[in-house]
Structure formats: C-alpha cells, structure tokens
Amino acid sequence: MSPNKLICAGGTGSVIVAICCFTPVLVVLLGAVGLSAWLGWIDHVLFPALALFLGITAYGLWLRHRMAGCATGEPTNAKETGHG
C-alpha cells in the first residue's frame, strides 16, 4: 500500500474515532435506536481503535519520509552516513 493511502486511511479513521470518543455522537445515535446498553463497553473499543489509526498514520508518514530520502539519494540511517 502506498504511503499516501496509509496516511489518508489512518487520518480518516483517527478523525472518525476521535469524534466518537470525545463527543456524544454515539450516545445520541445508539440511544435513538435503542442500543444504549452497548455504551458500557464502547470506550474499550474506541481507544484501541484510535491508537491503531494513529499508528497507521505514523507508519505512513515514516514510510513516505523514508521513500523520499531514497529518491533523493540521502542516507536514511546513521550506518549509511558513517557516523554510527
């Protein structure tokens, strides 16, 4: 998967999960359809999902940075620079 797709997917997922975590969107929606009993465990799902999507975004950014360094011919780690 390309770094730009990873960044887009991770960023989109992070925003959606953050909105559900920090605003009462799910409380209102689940209460409206009669599923408010599910709200007791929702944080156990949303916080790990937020961490996962933030990790995907960070990996995509790291991968894009690494690929940009390879394209310009710049060393990407200390071993290649001779300083490590």
Secondary structure, 3 states (H helix, E strand, C coil): CCHHHHHHHHHHHHHHHHHHHHCCHHHHHHHHCCCHHHHHCHHHHHHHHHHHHHHHHHHHHHHHHHHHHHHHCCCCCHHHHCCC
